[in-house]
Amino acid sequence: MSESQGHRAAKIRAAGRGGEVEVPLPRGRRLDALTKHGRAIEVERNPAPQVLQAAVRRLRDADAR
């Protein structure tokens, strides 16, 4: 499923000036955003518990705060 415009805009806004979007993680996964100060951000618009748990795992595996 393709990414919605709202999700894309939220990732770009979260990364901020000088940050990165779609940062590669191990095993072919991607982190939504990484700020220039090293903070990892996952933008999740779906409140389903299994989706939120997957986002938490991506944040845990990111080499960031």
N, C-alpha and C positions, 0 to 999 in steps of 0.2 A: 504494500500500500504506500502510495506516495505521501510525502510530508505536506501538511497543510501550511498555508501562508502564515497563519497565526503562530504555529509552532516555530517556523523558520524565523519569523520576526522576533519571537521571544528569545530564541537562542542567540541571535545577533545582539539584541539589547543586553542580555545577560553577560555576554563575553566582553562587551564594552570596547572602548578604543584601545587598540593594541592587543586585544585578546584573540583567541582562536576558536573556531567553530568546527565541529566534527573531528575531534582529536582521536587518533587511532589508539585502541587498547589491545591487549593480548587476545588471541583467539578470534580475530576478525571483528571485534566489537568496536563501537565508537562512543566517545563521551560527547555530550551535546556541546558544552562550552568550557573553556579554560581561560580565566582572566589573566592579564599580564602579571598579576601579583601571585599567581599560582593557585587560585581557588577553583576547584572543580564544581561544575554546575550541571545538573540534569533538569531539563524542563519536561515535566510530565503532566499532561492534561487529562489523563485517564485515571480515575480514582480507584480502579480495581486493585485489590491487594497484591495479586501476582505480578501486575505491571509495576507497581511501586517497589516490590521486592527486587525485581530485576534492575530497576534504577539504582537501588541501594547497593546491589552487587557491583554495578559499573562504577559507582562512586568509590566503593571500597578498593577496587582494583586499580583505580587511577593513582598515579604517583603525584598526588597534590593534597592540599588541605581540604 
